[in-house]
C-alpha cells in the first residue's frame, strides 16, 4: 500500500509540473486577456515607459478582475478604477 501511495504522489507531481510548463510555454498568463494598453488609465502619464515595455516584449494583456496578479509577466502595471485593481502585464512567448 505504501508503494502505491508513493507512485500516486510522484505521478501527481509529474502531472502538475507538465501543466505548469504548458502554461508557461503559451506566454500569455491564463488569467489575462489580450488588450490595447493605450486605452487604459495611466497611459498618457506613462507613455514612454509603456511603449518601451511593449517594444521589449511579445505581448500585452489585462488581468481578469478578481483573479489576482497574472504571472509570468516581464513588466506589470497596477491600475485601479473606482477602487477595483487590475493589472496590465507585458509577457514573452
C-alpha positions as CSV (number, residue, x, y, z in Angstrom):
1,X,0.0,0.0,0.0
2,X,2.9,2.4,0.8
3,X,4.4,1.9,-2.7
4,X,1.1,2.6,-4.4
5,X,0.8,5.9,-2.4
6,X,4.3,6.9,-3.4
7,X,3.7,6.2,-7.1
8,X,0.4,8.1,-6.9
9,X,2.1,11.2,-5.3
10,X,5.0,11.1,-7.8
11,X,2.5,10.8,-10.7
12,X,0.6,13.8,-9.5
13,X,3.8,15.8,-9.1
14,X,4.8,15.0,-12.6
15,X,1.4,15.8,-14.0
16,X,1.4,19.2,-12.2
17,X,4.9,20.0,-13.4
18,X,3.9,19.3,-17.0
19,X,0.8,21.6,-16.7
20,X,3.0,24.4,-15.4
21,X,5.4,24.0,-18.3
22,X,2.5,24.1,-20.8
23,X,1.1,27.3,-19.3
24,X,4.5,28.9,-19.3
25,X,5.1,27.9,-22.9
26,X,1.9,29.6,-24.0
27,X,3.3,33.0,-23.0
28,X,0.2,34.9,-22.0
29,X,-0.9,34.1,-18.4
30,X,-4.2,32.2,-18.1
31,X,-6.0,34.9,-16.2
32,X,-5.1,37.6,-18.6
33,X,-6.9,38.8,-21.8
34,X,-5.2,40.5,-24.7
35,X,-5.6,44.2,-24.6
36,X,-4.6,47.5,-26.2
37,X,-2.6,49.2,-23.4
38,X,-3.0,52.7,-24.8
39,X,-6.7,52.7,-23.9
40,X,-6.0,52.2,-20.1
41,X,-5.9,54.9,-17.5
42,X,-2.3,55.9,-16.9
43,X,-1.1,55.6,-20.5
44,X,-0.7,59.3,-21.1
45,X,1.4,59.7,-17.9
46,X,3.5,56.6,-18.6
47,X,3.5,56.6,-22.4
48,X,7.3,56.4,-22.9
49,X,7.7,53.6,-20.3
50,X,4.7,51.5,-21.5
51,X,5.8,51.9,-25.2
52,X,9.3,50.7,-24.2
53,X,7.7,47.7,-22.3
54,X,5.8,46.8,-25.5
55,X,9.0,47.1,-27.6
56,X,10.8,44.7,-25.2
57,X,8.1,42.0,-25.1
58,X,6.0,39.8,-27.3
59,X,2.5,40.7,-26.0
60,X,0.4,42.7,-23.5
61,X,-2.7,41.6,-21.6
62,X,-5.1,42.8,-18.9
63,X,-5.8,40.7,-15.8
64,X,-9.3,39.5,-15.2
65,X,-11.0,41.3,-12.3
66,X,-10.7,39.4,-9.0
67,X,-8.2,36.8,-10.4
68,X,-5.1,38.3,-8.8
69,X,-1.8,39.3,-10.3
70,X,-1.1,37.5,-13.6
71,X,2.2,35.5,-14.0
72,X,4.6,35.3,-15.6
73,X,5.0,38.9,-16.6
74,X,8.2,40.7,-17.8
75,X,6.7,44.1,-16.7
76,X,3.5,44.8,-14.8
77,X,1.4,47.9,-14.0
78,X,-1.4,48.0,-11.5
79,X,-4.4,50.2,-12.3
80,X,-7.3,51.0,-10.1
81,X,-10.7,52.0,-11.4
82,X,-13.2,53.1,-8.7
83,X,-11.1,51.1,-6.1
84,X,-11.1,47.9,-8.2
85,X,-7.5,47.0,-9.1
86,X,-6.4,45.1,-12.2
87,X,-3.1,44.7,-13.9
88,X,-1.5,45.3,-17.3
89,X,1.0,42.5,-18.0
90,X,3.7,42.5,-20.7
91,X,4.9,39.0,-21.4
92,X,7.1,37.0,-23.7
93,X,6.2,33.8,-25.6
